[in-house]
Amino acid sequence: MKPKTLYLYGPPASGKTTLAKRLARECGRMYLDLDEEIVRRTGRTIPDIFSKDGEAEFRRIESETLREIDAPIIALGGGTLLDPRNREYAEEKGFVVVLDADPEEIARRIEAASGTRPLGDMLAERRAHYASFAHHFGPDDKILLPRPLRGRVVPPVSKSHLHRILIAQFLSGADVDPAPAGVKESEDIAATRRCIEALARARAAGSASAVLDCGESGSTLRFFSPVAAALGIKAQFVKRGRLASRPSIEYDSISPGRFELPGNVSSQFVTGLLFALPILDGDSEIVLTVPLQSRGYVDMTLRVLSRFGVSVEETESGFRVPGRQKYAAAGRIEAEADWSGAAFWFAANALGSELEVAGLDRGSAQPDRVVCDLIERIKMGETVDVSECPDNYPALSVVAHALRSPSRFTGTERLRIKESDRIEAMEAVFRDPSDVDPRNDHRIAMAAAVLSTVADGPVLIHGASCVNKSYPGFWDVFKMDLYAVTGWPLAKTGSPALHNAAHAKAGRAAEMVSFPARTIEEALRFAERCAVKGMAVTIPHKEAVMKHLDSVDAAAEKIGAVNTVVFSDGAKRGYNTDEPGFAKAILDFIGRPDLKGVKTALLGNGGAAKAVKCALERLGAEVEVVHRRPLLTRPDLIVNATPVDPVPGYVFSPDQLVYDLRYEPPVTPLMERASAAGCRTENGYSMLKAQAEGQLALFCPRA
């Protein structure tokens, strides 16, 4: 089913066209601007239509054009949907998103564009009209268009692991590893760094108090509450967002002794004590009154403590922690890549994406490392227990929902007390996956984004920057280099499958799409609007494209046809990979190193035929071009470079070889007749594959 069109709507000068262009480049999809189309079709400016024919005539033209144009993304005029019939059409066919723009900024833009906007600033008059639409886009929102993801992804560092490393470094007295240059760390890690700096300043100044800004990081709060107390510093904690309402234990002071904790609320309370108790002046004991969940995170803590020379003894009921220990400097420790962030990419792959997820440690203590096993269980419809890895639930629930798996989730109690009530939040996503309020919860936003890859239309995610809490580079994975194949008609082409398989294998964030175009000019407009990096050109545009190019390589110039266009540095460069592609395919078919002495009939005289003729002559064949006339000779080899069987009355001899450049259907009518006569035949898929390899080398040259 064809995805719904995204209609961008809002006041004049609200940025609809700018957003459409950005989305086209990010999503690799065509956009049209309704006003631009009106100008192109009428050959007149909009102010001219208004001044000479009046607004009523403009609205008639506008309504007519709206129904005739088609593209995945369309930027509308500021009053297009005032007509109820236009609104009904757009909302039935597509997904209308209104841009919420700042009135002062709109006024500045209109003033700067004086004379080009006949209706000026209509925001005040139409405020109620724009407010009546269901979907609104703000400055921190994200629009995604459905498509599978490809490329190589390296998840960010595990904030769980890095929290622990940084705190242990601080307690050892060593320099805390700085944030890597040029890498934006998660907001939770930034919170931990702030708290370390505040405690370091307090100790240096001999102060008994400090203000620790934990942001929205539950880990930071739960780790530093006992640590600050163990250092003899009374901490005032700043809690933002939902953190103030999440479970916490604050210590004004702390002494050696027995600490009883439930193990089913958060393992972070245990980790906080495991960091703090070793530096007290006596031994302590942690007793778990309820069995520990998310045990892997405590194991991670114990591993880090061991690296810093701190010993902890596990007991039947919890942990025994000797006091008077000193953290020893452990040097630089590389934080692991984050399995909880990677979970979303494994979920996307389960829904059809082709992402290579690199850099993960299979021997990690992170509980979320089980995500792939749990996805397989969902595919089998089994019950899935997330008590040990609750952060995996949003990604897993998307897989279950999209695959319509009968799987049930257990161990979900703690999901109610995360950054949001994640059970209810995901249920809301599934009720309306096209317009998502993630409730400032990074994992809900990321889950909705994964679900967008299989959506039936555009997906609007509000407050998209919330992913910075754990994964600042998350949205970059949704950006993709775009390539295209064009021709007319283009009902079936194997190029996208070949190219996309190669992109996936190479770990490139790239996609080839089919763009049927009646004219090469239409195809080149698409390429410009969507920042296409390379285009495969097929029948009937191989010759027509040449006059639009800035340069053509010698081989293509000699052949007189271009099948490959590379867009780079503002220039369009043409090449022909059909010739070497056919040469390889025909030699493999015949099983010879050359074609010397092989009498060949070439059926056709188009762009592909010209490349084939050059290859045949280069290989030594004797070539007879048969175009729009009967084949009267008995050649050794017959090559068809037309989209039909051009010699339906020809009688084959069993010793003849027949190669048809068509590959759909796999056995063409020409091949069927030749095979029946005893001829050896082959279709053009081998040529398609060989020439595609040449195109890929041009599109994606190795550095």
C-alpha positions, 0 to 999 in steps of 0.5 A: 500500500502506498504510504500517505502523503505528508502535507505541511501546512501553516501560516505564510512564511512559517517555514513549510518549504524549508522543512519540506526540503530538509525532510526530502534530504533526510528521508530521501523522498521527493517533495513538491511546493504547491505554490511553486507548482502553480507558478510552473504550470501557469507560467505566472507569479502568484502576485500577478495572478492575484492582481489580475485575476483575483483571489477566487481565481487563484484559489480555483487554480490552487485546488485544481493543482492540489489534486493533480500533483503527487509526492511523498512530501508537499508544502501547501500554501498558507490558505490552501485548506481554508476550503473545506473540500481541500481540507477533506481531500488532504486529510483523507489522502494524507497526513496534515501537519501544521507548523507552529511558528513564532509570530514575530519571526513570521512578521520578519520573514514577510517583511523581508519578502515584501511584494511576494506574498499577496495575503501578507501575515494572516496568522492572527485572522487564521489562528483558530483555523490552524489550531483546528488541525490535529497534528502540529509541528514545533521546534523540538519535534521530528517527522519521520517517513516510513522506510527501512534503515541501512548502514553500520551503527556503533551504539554510544557508550553504555552510560551505566558502565561509564557512570561507574567508571567515572565515580570510581576514578573520582573516589580513587583520587585520579583524574576523571576521564574527560569527555571525548573531543567532538563527541556529545555525551548523554545528558545523564553522563553530563549530570554525573560529571556535574556532580563529581565537579561539585563534590571535588570543589567542596572537598578542595574548599573544605566545605561540608555541603554541596549542590548536586544537579542530577538533571533527570538521571536516576542513576546519578541521584541514587549513586551520589546520595550515599557517596556524598554522605560517605565523603562527609558532605551534605548534598542538596540534590537538584532533581528535574523532570519526573526524577523528583517523583521517582523512588529515591533514598537520601542520606544526610549522613552514613555510618558503617552497619546493616543496610536493608534494601528491597531488590525489586525497586532499583538495583541502583540503590545497591550500587550506590551503597557498594560505592560508598560503604568501602570508604567508611571506617568500619565494615557494613552489610547490605541485606536484600529483603526482596530478591535482586532484579537487574542483577547484571547491573550490580555485577557491572558495579562489582567488576568496576570496583574490582578494577579499582582494588575494592573488594566486596564479599557476596553473602546469601542475603546480599553483600558484605563490604569491608570498610577502610578500603582505598580506591586505587587508580586503575588507569584509563578504562574503555566504557562498553558500548550500550546494549540498551541503545543497540536494542532499538536497532535490533528491533528495527532489523526484526522489522525489515531494516538492515543495520550492522550493529558494531562495537558490542561486547558479547561478554558484557554484564549489561542485562540488556545484552539478552535483547536478541534472544528475547526478540527471537522468543517474540517471533515464536510467540513465547512469554518474555520476562523483562524483570532483568532488563526492563529498559528493553521493554519499549523496543521489544514491545514494538517488535511484538506489536508490529509482528502481531506476536501473541507474546506476553510480557512479565516482570513489568512492574518497575516500568511504571516508575521509569522516566514515564509509565512505560507500559501506559506510554507504549500503549498510547504509541500503539493507539496512535503511532502517527503522532507521538508524545514520548512524555520526555522519555528517551526510550519511548521516543526511540521505540516510536521511531523504530515503529515508523520504519513500518508505518503506513505514513509519516510519523510525528514525534514531539520533544525529540531531543529527549533522546539526548538523555542516553543517545545524542546521536540517535536521529543521525541513523535515520539520515541516509545517502540517497541513490535512484534508478530512473526510466520509463516505464519502470514497473520492475527493476532489479537495481534497488535490490542489488544496490541495497544489498551491497550497501547493507553488506558494506555497512553504508547508510544508503538506499537506492529507490526507483523513480519512474520518470517520463522525462529525464528533466523530471528525474533530474529535478527529483535528484536535485530536490532530494540531494541524490548522490548517484542515479542509474539511468535506463530506457529511454533516457540514456541518450537524452541525459547527456545534454544535461551533464557537466561532463561525460567520460570518454567511454560514454562519449564514444558509446553515445549513452550514459547509464550512470550519473554521479552528483558531486560538488555541484556537478553532474558527471556521466559514465557508462557501466553497461559496456564493461558489465555486458562484456563480463556477462557475455564472456561468462555466458559463452565461456571464452576469453574473447569473441574473436570470430563470433558472428553476432546479431545485435537486435536494437539500436538504443542506448543499451544497444550502443554500449553492447555494440562497443563491448562486442567489437572490443571483444573481437566479435563480428557485429550485425545491427538488426533494427526494425527489420527481420533477421535473415542471417544465421549468427553464432550469437544473438543479443537482444537489446530491446524490451520485446521480442523483435524477431517473432518469426525467426527460426533458431538453430540449436547451435546458436547462443541467445542472450536477452538483456531483459531479465523480467520475466526470467525466461523471456518470450525470445528465450523461450522460443530459442530454448525450445529450438535447443539453443543455450540462453541467458537473461540480462540479470548477469549484465545488470549485476556486473554493471551495478558493481561498476556503478557502485564503484563510481557512487561509493569510491573507497577512501 
